[in-house]
Amino acid sequence: MIRAASICDFYQSSDSATAAAVAAPFGASMERPTHASDGTGARDWHIPVMVAESQAALLLKPNARVVDATFGLGGHASAFLNILGQDGRLLGLDRDERALSLATTKFINEPRVQLCKARFSEIAEQVAAHAAFFGADALDAIFFDLGVSSLQLDDTERGFSFQRDAALDLRMSRDERVPSAADVVNTMDEEALANVIYQYGEEHASRRVARAIVEARQRARIARTLELAEIVKKAVPYSRADAGRIHPATRTFQALRIYVNGELDELNVGLDAALELLAPGGRLAVLSYHSLEDRIVKLKFRDAETRGFAILTKKPLVPGDSEIAENPRSRSARLRAIERPAVARPVSKNKYAHLAISRDDRGEELKS
Ligand SMILES: C[S@@+](CC[C@H](N)C(=O)[O-])C[C@H]1O[C@@H](n2cnc3c(N)ncnc32)[C@H](O)[C@@H]1O
């Protein structure tokens, strides 16, 4: 069995019975259309997005030390492991205990992998705790595949999808003692709710939606996804721009998910830490799925550029038509990558420093 470091006491998860139950169908292929036999309705598979592009962006070498900060069911990690040799090491993190429980079963005989339940904001302490596993305290590659997995979307107990009836929960981890989406919509005051829906969902009708939610909860507690979706649908004016493109509740559910899980704060802290953890020449690649995430990644990378990092994707890479046709969930994906300079550059307070040609100690030009 793969042994985790002492701070990863995840393996005693109460979900281990579920993991064992799905061990057989959870084979080599991530695309096998099976369902976990635990009554949640969840698929025990997830089609990883832009795998070849992510691999190429990370420039993995056989002995690379890698962190996959969003391990999920290990779809990307499986592909990365094909490149890593016997000396390669991969630490997989995820805040979702259920995903990790299933993944543990899959990677049980893989000594190059360790899995730990952790949030992005805990990445530095996780890497420090795994210095012996890595044989180093800096990394060659770090990968983030943001958002939710198919496992989460299909789980009827978590309410990530407003297309199916489920408890209005939206927490990525039940262990983290944070309020569920139902707690938020039933208790938050109207103005704060409107601000959350506007800020994290970019919903222009946020005030109307908040008003409708407050009116509805005065009649009865809003407990189910379909109830909330119906309330939002009635409140959002029919818009030609969005007609047929996205469900009227998309933005509100996105906002609640981001708020409940503190996703943007997590991303901000996690990216700062990840950039620091890279060894010279190490690479960070991030797949994001909506503009709020992508904007954070873009700004972090621009800021790192002023410290000598090289942005490898001036424009984000997007999936090809065939991938979108095969996996519609990939359609909003944006991949950005950055590399830590192999030779340290002097830190400059001049925000335009990255536009100037810089020279190292020997007076040689440094290329970006
Ligand atoms: C899109 S899925 C990753 C799928 C994975 N690449 C695969 O191929 O199976 C995103 C995963 O990131 C996890 N996640 C999201 N935010 C996180 C955070 N702040 N800290 C740790 N894990 C997070 C989710 O629980 C989810 O399992």
The ligand as an SDF file (V2000), in Angstrom:
LIG
                    3D

 27 29  0  0  0  0  0  0  0  0999 V2000
  -11.0440   19.1460  -12.5310 C   0  0  0  0  0  0  0  0  0  0  0  0
  -10.7660   18.1630  -11.1340 S   0  0  0  0  0  0  0  0  0  0  0  0
   -9.1790   17.4440  -11.4320 C   0  0  0  0  0  0  0  0  0  0  0  0
   -9.2670   16.2040  -12.2450 C   0  0  0  0  0  0  0  0  0  0  0  0
   -7.9290   15.5170  -12.4330 C   0  0  0  0  0  0  0  0  0  0  0  0
   -6.9900   16.3480  -13.1410 N   0  0  0  0  0  0  0  0  0  0  0  0
   -8.1290   14.2200  -13.1660 C   0  0  0  0  0  0  0  0  0  0  0  0
   -7.6970   14.1110  -14.3160 O   0  0  0  0  0  0  0  0  0  0  0  0
   -8.7260   13.2800  -12.5950 O   0  0  0  0  0  0  0  0  0  0  0  0
  -10.3360   19.3590   -9.9240 C   0  0  0  0  0  0  0  0  0  0  0  0
  -10.0160   18.7520   -8.5630 C   0  0  0  0  0  0  0  0  0  0  0  0
   -9.4020   19.7840   -7.7870 O   0  0  0  0  0  0  0  0  0  0  0  0
   -9.8710   19.6890   -6.4830 C   0  0  0  0  0  0  0  0  0  0  0  0
   -9.7450   21.0300   -5.9000 N   0  0  0  0  0  0  0  0  0  0  0  0
  -10.4070   22.1510   -6.2350 C   0  0  0  0  0  0  0  0  0  0  0  0
  -10.0340   23.1720   -5.4560 N   0  0  0  0  0  0  0  0  0  0  0  0
   -9.0900   22.6960   -4.6220 C   0  0  0  0  0  0  0  0  0  0  0  0
   -8.3070   23.2820   -3.5810 C   0  0  0  0  0  0  0  0  0  0  0  0
   -8.4270   24.5690   -3.2340 N   0  0  0  0  0  0  0  0  0  0  0  0
   -7.4330   22.5010   -2.9410 N   0  0  0  0  0  0  0  0  0  0  0  0
   -7.2800   21.1860   -3.2750 C   0  0  0  0  0  0  0  0  0  0  0  0
   -8.0080   20.5730   -4.2380 N   0  0  0  0  0  0  0  0  0  0  0  0
   -8.8970   21.3230   -4.9060 C   0  0  0  0  0  0  0  0  0  0  0  0
  -11.3010   19.2200   -6.6170 C   0  0  0  0  0  0  0  0  0  0  0  0
  -11.7150   18.5730   -5.4270 O   0  0  0  0  0  0  0  0  0  0  0  0
  -11.2100   18.2780   -7.8050 C   0  0  0  0  0  0  0  0  0  0  0  0
  -11.0430   16.9410   -7.4030 O   0  0  0  0  0  0  0  0  0  0  0  0
  1  2  1  0
  2  3  1  0
  2 10  1  0
  3  4  1  0
  4  5  1  0
  5  6  1  0
  5  7  1  0
  7  8  2  0
  7  9  1  0
 10 11  1  0
 11 12  1  0
 11 26  1  0
 12 13  1  0
 13 14  1  0
 13 24  1  0
 14 15  1  0
 14 23  1  0
 15 16  2  0
 16 17  1  0
 17 18  1  0
 17 23  2  0
 18 19  1  0
 18 20  2  0
 20 21  1  0
 21 22  2  0
 22 23  1  0
 24 25  1  0
 24 26  1  0
 26 27  1  0
M  CHG  2   2   1   9  -1
M  END
$$$$
